[in-house]
Amino acid sequence: MINIEGKSRLKPEELMARLKRYFGQGGQGMEVTEENPSCISFSGGGGYVNATVCVEDGKTKVNLVTQECEYQVKEFLSQLP
């Protein structure tokens, strides 16, 4: 399990949409198990990803906790503007 965070210039709602596209059915094929305006959770393939999004110092911060999806989480963060 890892807990990793990143920052982006995207708005929180844009970042949430990217999370859904990347980890959800059209991307990694994971199921959304919980969703609200600042948090989203995915599960599938024996693992999970929990994401929390907030604004901090004018940037959008995303905190990701995962098990069995470490590579995908790091790849997602590397693609953020």
Secondary structure in CASP SS format (residue, H / E / C, confidence):
PFRMAT SS
TARGET T0000
AUTHOR 0000-0000-0000
METHOD secondary structure of the structure
MODEL  1
M C 1.00
I E 1.00
N E 1.00
I E 1.00
E E 1.00
G E 1.00
K E 1.00
S E 1.00
R C 1.00
L C 1.00
K C 1.00
P H 1.00
E H 1.00
E H 1.00
L H 1.00
M H 1.00
A H 1.00
R H 1.00
L H 1.00
K H 1.00
R H 1.00
Y H 1.00
F H 1.00
G C 1.00
Q C 1.00
G C 1.00
G C 1.00
Q C 1.00
G C 1.00
M C 1.00
E E 1.00
V E 1.00
T E 1.00
E E 1.00
E E 1.00
N E 1.00
P C 1.00
S C 1.00
C E 1.00
I E 1.00
S E 1.00
F E 1.00
S E 1.00
G E 1.00
G C 1.00
G C 1.00
G E 1.00
Y E 1.00
V E 1.00
N E 1.00
A E 1.00
T E 1.00
V E 1.00
C E 1.00
V E 1.00
E E 1.00
D C 1.00
G C 1.00
K E 1.00
T E 1.00
K E 1.00
V E 1.00
N E 1.00
L E 1.00
V E 1.00
T E 1.00
Q E 1.00
E C 1.00
C C 1.00
E H 1.00
Y H 1.00
Q H 1.00
V H 1.00
K H 1.00
E H 1.00
F H 1.00
L H 1.00
S H 1.00
Q C 1.00
L C 1.00
P C 1.00
END
